[in-house]
């Protein structure tokens, strides 16, 4: 009985790319949490001029992380379809 193909990516560098994506997402999340905390502190302190721009920057960070995760998942699913063939 022949051994089947693995159901995961075995190409060199895939693990490094996944790890890099994870570290980038973690770094952006740290920045996002800092921005969100600072904007809430400014809001409660009465400084309303910086609240909206900081919130929008935090929202942009969220969208960047979501895009990175979706891009990685999309590539992973495409590769799994190719491996199964």
SVG drawing of the C-alpha trace seen along z (x, -y; Angstrom):
<svg xmlns="http://www.w3.org/2000/svg" viewBox="-15 -69 28 71">
<polyline fill="none" stroke="black" stroke-width="0.4" points="0.0,0.0 1.6,-3.3 2.0,-6.1 -0.3,-9.1 0.7,-12.7 0.8,-14.7 -2.2,-17.0 0.0,-20.0 2.6,-22.1 6.0,-20.6 7.8,-23.2 10.8,-24.9 10.2,-28.4 6.5,-27.9 7.0,-27.6 9.2,-30.7 6.6,-32.7 3.8,-31.6 5.9,-32.5 6.7,-35.9 3.0,-36.5 2.3,-35.6 4.9,-38.0 3.7,-40.8 0.1,-40.3 1.2,-40.2 3.2,-43.4 0.3,-45.2 -2.1,-44.0 0.2,-45.4 0.2,-48.8 -3.6,-48.6 -4.2,-47.9 -1.9,-50.8 -3.8,-53.1 -7.2,-52.0 -6.1,-52.4 -4.7,-55.8 -7.8,-57.0 -10.0,-55.8 -7.7,-57.6 -7.9,-60.8 -11.7,-60.5 -12.1,-60.1 -9.6,-62.9 -11.8,-65.2 -9.4,-65.6 -11.8,-64.8 -9.6,-66.1 -7.3,-63.1 -10.0,-60.5 -11.3,-60.0 -7.9,-59.9 -6.6,-57.4 -9.7,-55.2 -9.4,-55.3 -5.7,-54.3 -6.7,-51.4 -9.4,-50.4 -6.8,-50.5 -4.5,-48.2 -7.4,-45.8 -8.1,-45.8 -4.4,-45.1 -4.3,-42.1 -7.6,-40.8 -6.1,-41.1 -3.0,-39.3 -4.9,-36.4 -7.4,-36.1 -4.5,-36.2 -2.7,-33.4 -5.9,-31.3 -6.7,-31.8 -3.3,-30.7 -3.4,-27.7 -6.8,-26.5 -5.7,-27.0 -2.6,-24.9 -4.6,-22.2 -6.8,-21.9 -3.7,-21.5 -2.2,-18.9 -5.4,-16.8 -5.4,-16.5"/>
</svg>
